[in-house]
Amino acid sequence: MSKKLTSENKLSILNDFKIRRHFDKKQEKWVFSVIDVVAVLTEQHDYKKAKSYWTTLKSRLNKEDSQVVTICDHLRMPAQDGKMRLTDVADTQTLFRIIQSVPSKKAEPIKMWLAKVGNERIQEISDPEQSLNRARENWQKAGRSKKWIEKRMSGQETRNKLTDYWQENEVKEGKDFAILTNIIHSEWSGLSVQEHKALKSLDSQNLRDNMSEAELLFTALAELSTRQIAETDEAKGLEQNKRTAKQGGTIAKNAKVELESKTHKKIVDSSNFLKPTKLIKE
């Protein structure tokens, strides 16, 4: 396979095959039928043979104390006989680990791509500037303007300072961060994060990577305001930071309303940077 693998086409090897998949809205990620992927990589066109291969591979992985098998979920998907049957499914990260365990020429390009990504990650840990440069380069390749990239990176720095404050002031990373982020976002934009993503026809894609320059600016204003109010009030814990999140979001909302009244243009819209075609066929 001579085509260079990127984050956009790393699974293009599966394009010509019917891979059953399901989007988990709660976790915001795709899961794929493991047996279907194994069938492609091992060129087992018979479902029973592919299932047998996966059973053998699972046994070997278990003997190696691999956590891959336990990470796989079970989901009902349409089988060849048309009935809904339980089958093993895995998200992209787990799927890559399984692919690494399959001795197949078809899997080799993905294995090479994973090795390259791993090496880049090690370099970024020792030199964080490389991570910033790589992000800028990727956005440029995706067609983003210099102004958009500047606002995206500036907004990320504002975001990082806010989450640093939360982390240092008794707010738990993960669920609590998501709650506060949603309060800020809902207050300034009038939409929850999920509603904003739905407006832009996004599923697992990053919302901020699909925002307009104006949306990025107002998001940053809301988060900057939230942090400065929290620092002033010395807010600690989830409940106190909920109040500052709402206040910070309100400041950005008022600015948005005023600008919209002057320009007669909506700040929040359905524009996105999605490509017109999907990488993996339904």
C-alpha positions in Angstrom: 0.0 0.0 0.0 1.8 3.1 -1.2 -0.6 5.7 0.0 0.7 7.6 3.1 -1.4 6.9 6.1 -2.7 10.0 8.0 -5.2 10.4 10.8 -7.8 10.9 8.1 -7.2 7.8 6.0 -5.7 5.4 8.5 -8.7 3.1 8.3 -9.2 3.5 4.5 -7.9 -0.1 4.2 -11.5 -1.1 5.3 -13.3 1.1 2.7 -14.3 -1.7 0.3 -15.8 -3.9 3.0 -19.0 -3.8 5.0 -17.8 -3.2 8.6 -20.7 -3.1 11.1 -20.4 -0.1 13.3 -22.4 1.9 15.9 -22.1 5.4 17.2 -22.3 5.5 21.0 -23.9 8.9 21.6 -23.3 8.9 25.4 -19.5 8.3 25.0 -19.3 10.2 21.7 -17.4 7.5 19.9 -17.8 4.8 17.2 -17.5 1.1 17.9 -16.9 -1.5 15.3 -17.6 -5.2 14.9 -14.3 -6.9 15.8 -15.1 -10.0 13.7 -15.8 -7.9 10.6 -12.4 -6.3 10.9 -10.7 -9.6 11.6 -12.4 -11.0 8.5 -11.0 -8.2 6.4 -7.4 -8.4 7.7 -7.3 -12.2 7.5 -9.2 -12.3 4.2 -11.7 -14.8 5.8 -14.8 -14.3 3.7 -16.6 -17.0 5.7 -18.1 -15.5 8.9 -17.7 -18.7 10.9 -14.0 -18.9 10.0 -13.5 -15.2 11.0 -15.3 -15.9 14.3 -13.1 -18.9 14.9 -10.0 -16.9 14.2 -11.1 -14.2 16.7 -11.9 -16.8 19.4 -8.3 -18.2 19.0 -6.8 -14.7 19.1 -8.8 -13.8 22.2 -7.4 -16.9 23.9 -3.9 -16.0 23.0 -4.3 -12.4 24.2 -5.7 -13.7 27.5 -2.7 -15.9 28.0 -0.5 -12.9 27.4 -2.4 -11.0 30.2 -3.6 -8.5 27.6 -6.5 -6.2 28.7 -7.7 -5.9 25.1 -10.3 -8.6 25.4 -11.8 -7.3 28.6 -12.0 -3.8 27.0 -14.2 -5.1 24.2 -17.9 -4.5 24.7 -20.8 -6.6 23.5 -23.5 -5.2 21.3 -26.4 -6.5 19.3 -25.8 -6.1 15.6 -27.6 -7.5 12.5 -26.1 -10.9 11.7 -25.9 -12.5 8.3 -29.3 -14.2 8.9 -30.9 -10.8 9.5 -31.3 -11.3 13.2 -29.9 -9.1 15.9 -27.1 -11.0 17.7 -24.6 -10.2 20.3 -21.1 -9.6 19.0 -17.8 -8.2 20.2 -17.2 -4.5 19.4 -14.3 -2.2 20.0 -13.6 1.5 19.8 -10.8 2.8 17.5 -8.1 2.6 20.2 -8.9 -1.0 21.1 -9.2 -1.9 17.5 -5.7 -0.7 16.7 -4.4 -2.9 19.5 -6.2 -5.9 18.0 -4.8 -5.0 14.6 -1.3 -5.1 16.0 -1.9 -8.7 17.0 -3.0 -9.9 13.6 -0.2 -11.1 11.3 -1.5 -9.7 8.0 -0.1 -7.7 5.1 -3.3 -5.7 5.1 -2.6 -4.6 8.7 1.0 -3.6 8.1 0.3 0.0 6.9 -1.7 0.6 10.0 1.0 -0.8 12.2 3.6 1.5 10.6 1.3 4.4 11.1 0.9 3.5 14.8 4.7 3.3 15.2 5.1 6.7 13.6 2.4 8.3 15.9 4.1 6.7 18.9 7.4 8.1 18.0 6.0 11.5 17.5 4.2 11.4 20.8 7.5 10.6 22.6 9.1 13.6 20.9 6.3 15.9 21.9 6.6 14.8 25.6 10.3 15.8 25.6 9.7 18.9 23.5 6.1 20.3 23.8 6.7 22.9 21.1 6.7 20.1 18.5 3.1 19.3 19.5 2.1 22.9 18.9 3.9 23.0 15.5 2.3 19.7 14.5 -1.1 20.9 15.4 -0.6 24.1 13.4 0.6 22.1 10.4 -2.3 19.7 10.6 -4.8 22.6 10.6 -3.1 24.2 7.7 -3.3 20.9 5.7 -7.0 20.8 6.6 -7.5 24.2 4.9 -7.8 26.4 8.0 -6.8 30.0 7.6 -3.9 31.6 9.6 -6.4 33.8 11.5 -8.5 30.7 12.4 -5.4 28.8 13.6 -4.3 31.8 15.7 -7.7 32.0 17.4 -7.9 28.2 17.9 -4.5 28.0 19.6 -5.1 31.2 21.6 -8.5 29.8 22.7 -6.8 26.5 23.7 -4.4 28.4 26.0 -7.3 30.2 27.6 -9.0 26.8 28.1 -5.9 25.3 29.6 -5.6 28.1 32.2 -9.2 27.6 33.2 -8.9 23.8 33.6 -5.6 24.3 35.5 -7.6 26.6 38.0 -10.3 23.9 38.3 -7.8 21.2 38.9 -6.1 23.2 41.6 -9.3 24.1 43.3 -11.1 20.9 44.2 -12.8 20.3 40.8 -12.5 16.7 39.6 -11.2 16.2 36.1 -13.6 14.4 33.8 -17.3 14.5 34.6 -17.0 17.8 36.7 -15.0 19.5 34.0 -17.7 18.5 31.5 -20.5 19.8 33.7 -18.8 23.2 34.1 -17.9 23.4 30.4 -21.5 22.8 29.4 -22.8 25.5 31.8 -20.4 28.0 30.3 -21.2 27.0 26.7 -25.0 26.8 27.3 -25.0 30.3 28.9 -23.1 32.1 26.1 -24.3 30.2 23.1 -27.9 29.3 24.1 -27.1 25.7 23.2 -25.6 22.8 25.2 -22.4 21.3 23.8 -24.3 18.4 22.4 -26.9 20.6 20.8 -24.2 22.8 19.2 -22.5 19.6 17.8 -25.9 18.4 16.5 -26.4 21.8 14.8 -23.1 21.3 13.0 -23.9 17.7 12.1 -21.0 16.4 14.3 -20.7 13.1 16.1 -17.2 12.2 17.4 -15.6 15.2 15.8 -14.1 18.0 18.0 -16.6 20.9 18.3 -13.9 23.6 18.6 -12.2 22.3 15.5 -15.4 23.0 13.6 -16.2 26.4 15.1 -16.1 29.6 13.1 -13.6 32.4 14.2 -16.4 34.2 16.0 -17.5 31.1 17.8 -14.0 30.5 19.0 -13.6 34.1 20.2 -16.8 34.0 22.2 -15.9 30.6 23.7 -12.6 32.0 24.8 -14.2 35.2 26.2 -16.6 33.0 28.2 -13.8 30.9 29.6 -11.5 33.8 30.3 -14.3 35.6 32.2 -15.1 32.4 34.1 -11.5 32.0 35.3 -11.0 35.6 36.3 -14.3 35.6 38.3 -13.4 32.3 39.9 -10.0 33.7 40.9 -11.5 36.8 42.3 -14.1 34.9 44.3 -11.6 32.2 45.2 -14.2 29.6 44.0 -13.5 26.0 45.2 -15.3 22.8 44.4 -18.0 22.0 41.8 -20.9 24.0 43.3 -19.0 27.3 43.7 -17.5 27.0 40.2 -20.9 26.4 38.8 -21.9 29.9 39.8 -18.7 31.4 38.3 -19.2 29.3 35.1 -22.7 30.8 34.6 -21.4 34.4 35.3 -18.6 34.0 32.9 -20.9 32.6 30.2 -23.3 35.5 30.8 -20.6 38.1 30.0 -19.9 36.4 26.7 -23.7 36.1 26.0 -24.3 39.8 26.5 -21.4 40.6 24.1 -22.8 38.2 21.6 -26.3 39.6 21.8 -25.0 43.2 21.3 -22.8 42.2 18.3 -25.7 40.3 16.7 -28.0 43.3 17.1 -25.5 45.5 15.3 -24.6 43.1 12.5 -27.9 41.2 12.2 -25.9 38.0 11.9 -26.0 35.0 14.1 -22.7 34.0 15.8 -23.7 30.4 16.4 -24.4 28.6 13.1 -24.3 25.2 11.4 -21.0 25.7 9.5 -18.4 23.0 9.9 -15.2 21.6 8.3 -16.5 18.2 7.6 -15.5 16.4 4.5 -18.3 15.4 2.1 -17.5 11.7 2.1 -17.2 9.2 4.9 -14.0 7.1 5.3 -15.8 3.8 6.2 -18.8 2.6 4.4 -22.0 1.8 6.3 
